Amino acid sequence: MKIKITAALLISMLFTISSCTDLDEQLYDRVEDGNFGNTPKEIDALVGGAYSSLRGFADAISNNYPTCEYVFFLNETVSDEATIPTRGTNWYDGGQYQDAQKHTWKADNRMILSAWRYNYSGIAKINSIIYQIDKSSLTDAAKTPIYAELKALRAYYYYNLLDLFGNVPIVTNFEDTALPSNSTRKQVYDFVEKELLDAIPHLTANVVYSKFTKNVAYSLLARLYLNSEAYIGTARWQDCIDMCQKVTGYTLAPDFFANFATENQKSPEIIFAIPYDSKAGTVGNYMSSMSCHYLHKLTLSAIGDYPWSANGMCAQPGVYSAFGDTDKRKKCMVAGDQINLANGQVIIMDNGEPLTYTEEVTSVADAKENEGVRLGKYEMKAGEQWERDHDLVVIRYAEILMMQAECYVRLGSADLAKPFLQQVTARAGEEMPATIDLHFIDQELLKEFTFEGRRRTDNIRFGTFFLPWWEKGATEKYRAIFPIPSTVLTTNKNLKQNPGYPLN
């Protein structure tokens, strides 16, 4: 068996500063050449590797997990939804979370590097698999649907990069060893659109859990068109509606929280998810433990049969009170007195004060241990492992409904939005107001998708991202995209920093 060692450019973009990274183990620069990928079982293994890259990875440089550290952290903490305040000596970490909250981040922020590496590692993996399929003995007809699935999945990563960084290199050839230059945001936008449109005829129309199908591609195109004005200055509201109306085979789960249960793969609403199974050895899925107080485990088990928690991320002030008391979705957050199941009393923290989660947070630089309402959207229960078994929801049918509603409002047809909104609000136990406007849409998005890692994009689209909010002043327009990480620029001199940011 031959091993081909190449893709130096992607390695330079991914593994920028650490000689400790085990490249052989990650398999980002090595692929089997010619003798693998010739049977259905081998093809399934290759394509499965592309999907497994969605779970991210960790190494000596950074944790790169879409569920929490630091990819999810980045999207959440720069939005008006969540924050990671410094509590005593904990959660300072070089000021990266405070900078995110205040919108003063720099190119050396570790969360920004993590988001870059997460997406380009997935791209590198897919490029290597496409190379292997190229070299296999499969017929062209057999290769076509495999290419479509892989390229559509790669387009998902490039969509993330378009959203986060804008002007990024487009790399598709595994054998190309030249260091790439930036593409413009418009070029990345066009690439994502074309890759998805080209793939759709060859993707399955069936509802297949956690696989890239026609429905997933239509949903991702709808996201692209929904944010088109923010991305390239051209609104495409009707195109977003058209894509949404092609999505079939899904309904809202009657119970909102079925989407976030341990066995959430049973939900009829989830269009695309990243599967996790602790028994299979998946890692990175410990979001709840990054939010809950150290003693929160006593609220779930009388004997504390729950993993340790780190007392980090919480809701920003104002998020919890945005929900009406009758809104069923409000339970996605954990607030108030926390009761010890062993004695029925409020838990007492080490400082002698009760563990009562408050909506108010003193400041992002100096918060008390109990301040901030905590993330409770995904099921937490006694007996869980550190690595949770629920799947990470990426796209669900409620988003398809909400995208159509928003686009109709933006097109001046608010009455056409009501049937879509009615399904979402009725499940939440809420009534729609007589007048549907963009402010109502924005607030419904906040409540429906709290802690799902998408609020930053909504903030930018609605323009609120640039306005003052808790612990931040007005934000400069150039911060709608992040800087290219400083270590990436050091490694690749062909790349230019995004406008507005210092060149080094």
N, C-alpha and C positions, 0 to 999 in steps of 0.2 A: 504494500500500500504506500503510495506517495503522499507526502504532505507538502502542500504549497504554502510558503510563508510570504505574505504580501500585505497590501493595504496599509502601508506605512503612514499615509496621510490620516487615516481614521484613528490609528493608534496615537498619533501625535495630538489629535484633537481630544481623545478620550483620556489617555493616561499621561497627564501633562507633567507631573512633577515627582512621581514616586517610583523609585527603583524596586520597591517592595511588592508592587503589583504582580500577581501571578498570571501572566498572559496565557500560559499554557492551560491553566485551569479555566480561565474565562473563555478561551477559544475565540477571541475576537480577531486574531491575526493568523489563525491556522485553520485550514479546511482540508478535508480529504479529497484527493484529486482523482476522479474518474471511476473508482471502484466502489463507490457508495452512492446510493440514491437510485438504484436500478429496480427495486422491488417495491410493491405497495407498502410493506412494513417499513422499509427504509425511508420512503418518501414521507410517510406519516411521522416518523421520528424527526426528519429534517424540519418539516413544517411545524411540528410541535415545539421545536427549539425556538422558532420565530415567536410563537405565542408566549413561551416561558420568559422571553426577554421583557415582556410587559411587567413582570413582577419586580424588575429592577435588580440592583446588586449593591454590595458594600465592599469597600476595600480600604487600604490605608489612607486614601485621599478623602473620601466622603461616603456617607450613606446616600443611596440614590433610589429611594423607594417611593412609588407613587401614592402609597397609603399614608406616609408620614414623613420621615426624615429623608431628604429635606425638600423633596419635590412638592409634596402636598403642603408642607409648611410654607413654602414660598408663595404659592397661589393664595393661600388663606390669609397670611399675615400682612400682605400689602392691600388686602381688600377691606371693606368696612364690616367684615363679618367676624374675624377672629384676631387674636393677638397672643403673643407669647411674652408675658411680662417677666422682667427680672424679679425674682423673689429671694431677697437676701443675697446670698452668694450664688444662687442657682439660676440657670437659664440666662446668664449674661453672654457667654460664648463669644467674646470679642465684640459684643455690641451688634451682632448681625440681626437679631430680632428687633431691637430698638430701631435700628436703621430701616428695617422693613416697615415697621409701624409708622415711622415719621416720614417715609418716602425720601430718605437720604442715602439709599444704598449706593455702594460703589462696586466697581468691577471685580473686586477681590472678595465679595461676599460669598461665603461657602455655599449658601443655598442656591445662588445663581449658577455656580459651577455645577452643582448637583443636577439641576434641571437640564443643563446643557449635556452633561455626560449621560444622563438617563436616556435622553432621546437619541443621541448619536450612537450610544452602545446598541440600542435596538436597531438602528439603521445599519450599523456595521454587521450585526448578526444576520439580518435579512439579505444584505448584499452578498455575504459569504454563502448563504444557502442558495441564492439565485445562481451564483457561480457553480455550485455543485450540481444543481439541476441542469445547467448548461452543458456540463461535462458528462452527464449521465447518458445512458443508452435509450432513454425514453424517446418515443416519437414526438414530433412537434405537436400533434394533436393532444397527446397526453400531457405535455408540458404547459399548454396554454392555460388551463384553469388553475394550475399550481402557481404560475407566474402572476395571474390575476389576483389570487388571494394574497400572495406575498407582497405584491406592489401596493395593493390597497392597504395592507397593514403598515407598510412603510410610509404611505401617505398620511396615516394617522400620526406617526411620529413627526413628519414634516409639518402637519397642521399645528401640532404643539409648538414646534420651533417658530413657525410663522406667527403664532399668537404671542409667544413669549419674547422672541428676539428679532423677528422681522427679517433682517438682511443677513441670511445665513447661507453657507455653502450648500449646494445641491450635489451630493455625491452618490452615484448609482453604480459605478463600475468598480468591482472589487479588485481588478488588476491595475487600476490607475494609481500610481505611486506619487504623482505630482501633488504638491500642497495646493489646496484650492483657494480661490478668492471668493469674496462675498457675492451672492446673488442679491438682487434687489427684492424688497418685500413683494412687489408685484410679480416678479419672476417666480418666487416661491409659491405665491397664491395660485398662479397659472399652472404651476407644476402639480400642486395638490389636486386642483380641479381636473386636470387632464388625466392624471393617474387613476383617479376614482371613476371618471366617466369611461375611460378605456377598459377598466376592470369589470364594470357592472355587467356587461353582456355575458361574461364568463363565470360570474359568481352564482352560487345557488340561490334560488328564490325561496327555499325552505327556511323555516324558523329553526335555526341551529344555535344552541346555547354556546356562548363564548367563542364563536367563530365569525370571521368576516364574511358576511352574506350581502346580498343586494340591499337588504334592509339597513344593515350597518352603514354601507356606503351611501345610501340615500340620506341617512341621518347625519353623517359627517358632512356631506355636501350642504345639507340644510344649515348646519352650524357655520360653515364657511360663508354661505350667502347671507345669513343673519348678521354676521359681523363684517360683511364686505365693506360697508362704508367706513368702518373704523380701520380696516386693514389697508384698503387701496383707494378710499375716497369715493367709491361708486356704490350706491345703494342697490340691493338686489332683493327686495322684500318679496316680490311675487315669485322669484325663483326659489326662495326659501319655502314658500307655501307649496309650490309645485313638488319639491322634493319630499316634503312632509307627507303629502297626500299619496305618495308612492309607497309609504311604509305600511305594511299590512301584517296581520296575524298577531297583534298585541292588544291588550286591554289593560286598564288600570287595575292593579290588585285591590280588591275591596278593602283590605287592611293595609294602610299606608306603610306600616312597619314590617310587613312581610318582605318588602324589598331589602330590608337590612337585618333580617333574622339570620341565625347561624346557617340555616339551610335555605338561603335566599335564591338558590338556583331554581327553586320551585315557583318563583313568582312569574305570572304571565305578563309582567310589565317590563322586565329587563331585556333590553335589546342587545346590549353588549356589556360584558363584565370580565374582570380578571379573576380567574379561579384561584382559590387558596385551599390547601388541605394540609394541616400540620402533620398528619400521619404520613403524608407523601413527602414531607421535608421542605415544604415551601416556607420562605422566610420573608420578613419585612412587614407583616400585617399585624401591627400592634398599636394602631392609632389611639384606641381608647386609653391604653396605659400611658400614653404621652400626655393625656389631658387630666386624668383623675388624680386626686390627692393621694398621698402615700397610704393613708388609712382608709381609702374608699373601699378597699376589698372587704371591709367588715360590713358594708351595706349589702353585699352580695352573698356572703357566706358567714355563718356564725363562727366558723373555725378559720376564717380568713383564707379559704380555699380559692384563691384568685391571684393572678400574677401581680408582682410589685408594680406600682404606678409611679410616674415621674413628676406629676404636678406641674405640667407645662401649659399647653395651649388651652385657651378659654375663649368664650364669646366676648366681643367688645361690648361695652355698655350701650344699651339701646336695642340690641338684637333681641334679647329675651322679651322685652316689653313690647316689641313690634307685633307679637302674637296676641290675639285675643284669648281670653281665658277659656273659651269654648273650642278653640282651634286644637284639634287632635294632634296636629304636628308639633305643638309646643313641647310635647314630651321628648322631642329629639334632643332636648337639653336637660341637664341635671342641675336643679337649683334648690336652695333652701337648706333646712336641717338635714343632716345625713345620719341615719339611725343605725346603731350597732345591732345587728340581728341577734347577737348573743344575750343582750340585756334589755333591748327595746328603748335604750336611751340614746340621746344625741352623742355622737362620737366626740371625744375630747382630744384635741391636738396636743402635741408635746409642750406647747407654750401655755397649756391650761385653758385655752379658749375653745368654744364649741366649733365643730366643723360645720359651718353654715355657708354654703356657696352664695355669694352676693352678686347681684348684677353689676354693681359699681366696682371699679378697679381704681385704686388710688392713683397710680401712674404706671406707665409701661416700664419705668426705670426702678420703681420701688413699690411692688405690690405685696400684700399680705398673703399668707399661705392659702387662705380660704377664699380669696377674692376671685371673682369671675365665674360665670356659669359654665359648666363643663359639657364636653361633647358626649352625647349619649345616644346618637342616632342608630348606630349599629348595636345589635344585641350584646349585652354583657351578662354573664351568668357564672355561677359557681362551677368549679371544675375545669374551667378553660385553661388552655396552655398560653404561654406568652404569645405564640404565633396563633392568631385567631383563624377560624375555619370559614367565616363568612367570605363571600366573594366581594371584590371591590366593584361597585356599580359605576360604570362609565357612561352609559346612555340608557335612559329608560323612557317609556312611552309618554309619561307626563311632560317630558321636555318637548316631544313632538307636538303635543297639544298646545303647550305654552308658546312655542315658536310661531305657530300659526296665529294664535291670538294676538301676539305682539305685532306681527307683520300686518295683520288686518287693521289694527289701530294706527300703525304708522302710515298705512295707505288711506286713512280717513274713513274706514268702514268698521267702526267699533261694534256695530250690531252683529257683524259677521264673526266677531271675536267671541261673543257670548257663549255659543254652544261648546266651544273648546274650554273656556274658562269654567263653565258650569260644572264640567266633569271633575275638575281639579278641586274647586272650592267645595263642592257637595261632599266629596270624600273626606275633606278636612272638617266638615261640620260647619262650614261658614257660608254666609250668603253674599252674593255679589251686590255691589252698589248699583244704583240706577245708571250712573255714568261710568263708563270704562275709559280710563285714560292711561297714559304711559306711567304715571306715578303709581297707579294701582297695579299695573303689570310688574313694575320694578319691585314693589313690596311683596307681591305674590311669588316672584322668583326667589326673593330672599327667604321666604317662609317655606316654600316647597323644596328648595335645594340647599338648605342650610348644611354646611359642613360637607358638601360634595365636591369641593375643590374647583368650582366654576365661577365664584362670585366676582373675582377680579375682572374677568372678561365682561360680565354684565355691567360692572361699575364703569368700565371704559366705554362700552356701547351707549350707556345712558348719560355719560358725561359727569357722573358723580365722583369718579376717580380723581378728578382734578380739583374738587372742592375741599375746603377744610372739613375735617371730622375729628373724632376723639384722638388727641395726642398727635395731630398733624395739621399743618397749614395747607395752603393751596399748593398743588402739585404742578410742576412744569410739564408741558405737553410732551416733551421728548421722553418722559418716563413711562409713556404708554407701552414702550418696549424696554426690556432690560439691556444692559451693556453686555457685550461679548466678554466672557470671563478673562481676566487679565492674564492668567496662566496660559490660556489658549492663544492669546495674541503673542505672548512671548515665544511660544512654540512654533507658530505659523506666522511669519512676517508678511505673507500675502493677504492676510485679513486686515480689514480696517474697522476701527471701533464705530459703534453706532453714533449717529449725530447727537450732540449735546453732552456726551460723556467725555471726560479727559482721555487723551490718547493712550495713556499707560496707567 
